[in-house]
Amino acid sequence: MNEGDGIFQNSDDLLTLTLVEYEDEDSGETGYETTFDVGLDLSAEPTTDPMGGGGGGRGGGRPNGTPPPRP
């Protein structure tokens, strides 16, 4: 579970998904499913930078469009 994960501890459950158990009527297979919405900002100009480099949404993008160094 993610209870001990620092990313999820202070998110007020905004970063977790509610799973629903299901059974496929045809095959009888069981599993879990969920639904989530994705928002896209299509107003930004396209970029040719393979790392994106765009501003992103809330909080903005990563500086210089590159990920931080790994420890």
C-alpha positions as CSV (number, residue, x, y, z in Angstrom):
1,M,0.0,0.0,0.0
2,N,1.0,3.6,-0.4
3,E,0.3,4.7,3.2
4,G,4.0,5.0,3.9
5,D,4.9,6.7,0.6
6,G,5.9,10.3,1.0
7,I,4.2,11.3,-2.3
8,F,0.8,10.1,-1.0
9,Q,0.9,11.0,2.7
10,N,-0.1,14.6,2.3
11,S,-2.2,14.4,-0.9
12,D,-5.6,14.1,0.8
13,D,-6.2,11.1,-1.4
14,L,-6.0,13.2,-4.6
15,L,-3.2,10.9,-5.9
16,T,-4.9,7.6,-5.3
17,L,-7.5,5.8,-7.4
18,T,-10.6,4.0,-6.2
19,L,-10.6,0.4,-7.6
20,V,-13.7,-1.6,-8.4
21,E,-13.6,-5.3,-8.7
22,Y,-15.2,-6.8,-11.8
23,E,-15.9,-10.1,-13.5
24,D,-16.0,-10.4,-17.3
25,E,-19.3,-11.8,-18.2
26,D,-18.0,-13.7,-21.2
27,S,-14.7,-15.2,-19.9
28,G,-15.4,-15.2,-16.2
29,E,-12.0,-13.5,-15.6
30,T,-11.9,-11.2,-12.6
31,G,-9.8,-8.1,-11.9
32,Y,-10.0,-4.5,-10.9
33,E,-10.7,-1.4,-12.9
34,T,-10.8,2.4,-12.3
35,T,-11.4,5.6,-14.2
36,F,-9.6,8.9,-14.1
37,D,-9.7,12.1,-16.1
38,V,-6.7,13.6,-17.9
39,G,-6.5,17.3,-18.7
40,L,-4.4,18.6,-21.5
41,D,-3.3,22.2,-22.2
42,L,-3.3,22.4,-26.0
43,S,-2.8,26.2,-26.0
44,A,1.0,25.9,-25.8
45,E,3.2,26.0,-28.9
46,P,4.6,22.7,-30.0
47,T,8.2,22.0,-29.2
48,T,10.9,20.0,-31.0
49,D,12.8,19.4,-27.8
50,P,12.6,15.6,-27.0
51,M,12.4,16.5,-23.3
52,G,9.4,18.8,-23.8
53,G,10.6,21.9,-22.1
54,G,7.1,23.3,-21.8
55,G,5.7,25.1,-18.8
56,G,3.3,22.4,-17.8
57,G,0.3,23.0,-15.5
58,R,0.1,23.9,-11.9
59,G,3.6,24.5,-10.5
60,G,5.1,24.7,-14.0
61,G,7.5,22.3,-15.7
62,R,10.9,21.1,-14.6
63,P,13.7,23.7,-15.0
64,N,15.3,23.4,-18.5
65,G,12.8,20.6,-19.3
66,T,15.2,18.0,-17.8
67,P,14.6,15.7,-14.8
68,P,16.5,16.2,-11.6
69,P,19.7,14.2,-11.1
70,R,19.3,10.9,-9.3
71,P,21.0,10.4,-5.9
